[in-house]
């Protein structure tokens, strides 16, 4: 069966800026898969914070104009030579490719993965950045051990919930934070032993009490401005993985940082090695089969309202409650 040709609807960015630079184009050519590539008919698109950074000021090697988006799910519509893993019509998800905000996209076949029947397309589109980031943070950056106490600081968003699910499935003691009762319920359902409100005036003491004063061995931080607090509640030899850059990192007291030999490391998933991605995909496949990998969807927007999807993820009105999705 020949791959579809012609035109498609897509979002294109012609200049960096706010959500209004996301322009709907009705006659974008359908991409043609090259050697080693898969053509996907997109059914759902995952919106990530990295989409906002790329739209606002560029990120990595992106060049104007471009179609944003890294994660999607849909069905295989075609493939180039040397691709033998997939069949036309097969349900798949794409993790960390480019050009997802469209009715069709192409991706390196190594970034395309089978989507289990029990997951919706929206859930498939929510796997890529959140789950691949969480595995890399826990396994490849923090080197978690079975005895570790893990804090997911800002756990009610897509990546936070993914991290809680994964850490719990690995037998770790997980504490999460959220700012609303609804968000807290999601974090609890994902497997956290305890969920704390990070807007509580006694938040620092509550975090210390959560480990009986011993501190957290691993902290996944979704908001960089919390890092000074993380240092104070980390255990000796604690590892803090900074995932979200929001607010920047204010002054850190070097005392506990040095006396407890705490390691602080940043993470951007696009720097993951091929070996890390391959290992992560296998771990997530196992999690999907065991129904551990279970993305939570917050809101869905049509493609023409992509700017509103970006506004929703930027504002987090009422606190994060899972993943924002765009439907073509």
N, C-alpha and C positions, 0 to 999 in steps of 0.2 A: 504494500500500500504506500503510495507516494505521500510525502509530507505535505501539509497544506501550504499554499502560497497565497499571495495577495497582501491585503493590509489588515491591520488590527487597531484597536484602541489601546493607548498607552499614556502614561504620565511621563512628561519630559521636563527636565530642568535646563533652562537656557541661561540662567544667571543664579549665583548664590544669594540666599536671602531667607526671608520668612516663609511660612506655609503658602503664601500667595504665589510663590514662584513655581509651584507644582501645576503644570499646565496639561490639560487633557488634549491629546492629539488623536484625531479620528482616523488618520490615514498613514500610520506608521507601518513600514513594510514588516511583514512577518519574518523573523530571522531564519536563516538557513543553517542547520547544524553542520559543522565541519567535522573532520576526523576526530573521533573520540568524544563527540558532543551529543547531547540528547536535547530534542525539542519537546518542550512541555506545554500542553494546553493548560493554562493556569486556572485553577478553580478558587484559590484563596491565597492571600498574601499576608505574611507576617510583618507588622510594623515594629521596628526596633529603635531604641534611642540612637543607635549609630546612623539610622536613616536621617534623623534630624540634624546630626552633626555634619553629615555629608551634604545635605541640602543647604545648610546655613553657610558653610565655609570650605567645603571640600574635605576629603579625607583620603589618605593613601594616594593612589595614582589616578583618581577620577578626573576626567576632563570634560568640560562643557562642549556641547549639550550631552545629557545622559538620561537614561531611565533609571530611577532609584530602585532600591529594594534588594535584599540579600536572601530572603527566605520565601518559599512558596510551596504549594502542593497542587497536584492536578493529575493529569493522565499523560502518558507518553504519546506524542503525536508524530514522532519521527526521530531518526538518529543518523549520525554519520557513520563512516566506515570504522571498523574495529570495535564497534559496540555490540556486544553479544549478551549482555546481562539483562536487557529489558526487551519487552514486547510492546507493540502498538496497543494502546488502550489500557495499559497497566497503571494502577494507582501508585503514585510516588510522591515523595517530598524532596525538596531541594534545600540544602543547607549551605549558606555562605557562598552563594553565587552572585551574579549581578544582573540587574535588569528585570526585577520581579514585578514591578508595577505595570503590568501589561497583560493582555489576553494570551500571549504566547511569550516564551523566553527560551533561550538556549543555555545549557550549563555543561561544564566538564562532567562527564559521566561519573567521575569519582566523587562528585558532590551530590549525586542523585541516589536516593535510597528508597527501597520498597516501603509502601505505606500499608500497614495492617488494616484489614477490613473493619475492625472495631473502632478505629479512629476516624473522625470526620476530616474533610479537607481542611477546615479551619484549624483543627488540632494539629494536622500535619504541617501546616504553615507556621505553627507556633513552636516547632521543635528546634529548628536550626540554631540561631544565635543563643536563645536561652539555655537550651540543654547542652549544646556543645561547649558553651562558656562555663556552665556549672561543672561539667566533668573536668574540664581543663583546670578550673580554679581549685577544685578539691583534690584531684589526683596529680596533675602535672605541676601545679604551683605550690599547693599547701602540703602535698605528700601525706594525706590523711592516714592515720592509723586507727585500728578498731577501737582503741580506748579514748579517742579524742572527743572533747566537748566542742561542738561547733555552734557558732553564732552566725545566723544569716540576718544581717542588719539591713532591714528594708525587704521583708520577705514576701510581701503580698503581690508584687508585680510578677511578670512572666518569668524572669530569670530567678527571682527569689523563690518562687514556688517550685520551679524546676530543681533548684539547689536543695530545698528541703526534702522533696521526694527522693532525690538521688542519695543524699546523705543518710536519710532514714533507712533506705533499702540496703545500704552498706553497713547497717548496724551501729551507726554513730548516734551519740546523744545530741539532739538538735534543739536549739532555742531560736525562735524567730521573733521579729518585731513587725508591728503594723500600727497604723494610726486610727483605724476604725474597727468597730465590732465585726462588720462584714469581712474586712480584710483579715482580721484575726481568726475568724472561723475558717477561712480558706487555708490559712497557714497551719492551723491545727489539723484540719482534714488531710493536709499534705504529709503530716507525720511529725510535726514538732511536738516535743514533750511539753513545752511551755511557750506561750506567746505573750510578749510584753508590748505595751504601748510606748513608742519612742517619743511621744509628746508629753508623757507623764513627767512632772517636775522632779520626781525621784528616780528618773530613768537609770542614772548611773548606779545608784545603790541597788535598784532592782536587778540590774545586770550582774552585779557582784554577788548578790544573794542567790542568783540562779545557779551558781556553781559552788555555793558554800564558801565563797571567798577565794577559791583556788584559781579562778580566771579561765578564760576560753583558750583552748589550744589552737583553734582555727577560727578566724573571723572573715566572712565574705562581706565586703562593704560596698553597698550600692550608691553611697553618697560620700564623696571624698572628704567633705567637711567634717565628717564624724571621726576621722582617723585619730585625732588627739584623744577622744574618748575611748576609742578602741584600744589604744596603747595602755590606757589606765585599767581596762578590764581584761586585758589579755594575760594568759598564764606565762610563766617562765618558758622560754623557747617558743613562745606563741608566734603564729604566722598570720599576718593580715594581708588579704588579697583585695586590692582596690579595683573594683569593676566599673563603678560609675564616677565620672570626674566632677559631678555637680558641686559647686561651691568652692572648689579648690581645697587645698590642704592648708589650714592655718598653722600657727606655731605649735610645734610638738615639744613637750617637756623631755629633754634628753635623758633625764634621770631614770624613769622606768624603762625607757627604750633600751638603754645600755645595761642597766642592772638586771633586766630580765632577758637580755639578748633577743629582743623581738625583731622579727624580719618583716619588713613591709615591701610588698611587690605589686606592681601594676600589671594589668592584664588587658590585652586587646586581642580578640579571637583571631583576627586576620593574620597574626604572626604565628599561629599554630603551625607546627610542622606537619608534613604528610603523614608521618608515623603517628603523631598525636591524633590527627583527624581520623585515621583508620581505626586506631584503638578505641576512640570515642564512639564511632559509628557502631562498632561491634558491641560495646557496652550498652548503648542505647537500644540496639536491636534486641538484646536480651531483655532489657527493661520493658520494651514495647510488648514482647511476647508474654511477659509475666504481668502485664498491665500495671507496671509501676510507673512508666513514662505516660503521664496522663495530663496533658496540657489543659489549663483552665482558660476559657475564653471570656473576656469582659464585654467588649463591644465589637460590632461589625459595621463597616461603612462601605457604600458602593464606591467604585473607582472614581467617579466624578467628584466624590467628597473626600478625596485623599487629604486635602488641606485640613479638613476637620478632624481626620484621624490623627494627624500630626499635632493639632492643637490639643486633642484629648490626651495624648501620651505626654505632652509637655506640661499640661496643667495638673494632671492627676487629681482632679477635683474629688474631694472626699476620700483620697487615698487610692493607691493602686489596688486593683481587684482582678488581676490576671492579664491576659494578652489582648491587644488591639489588633483587629484583622480588617483587611480590605478585600472586598469581593468584586472581581471584574464583571 
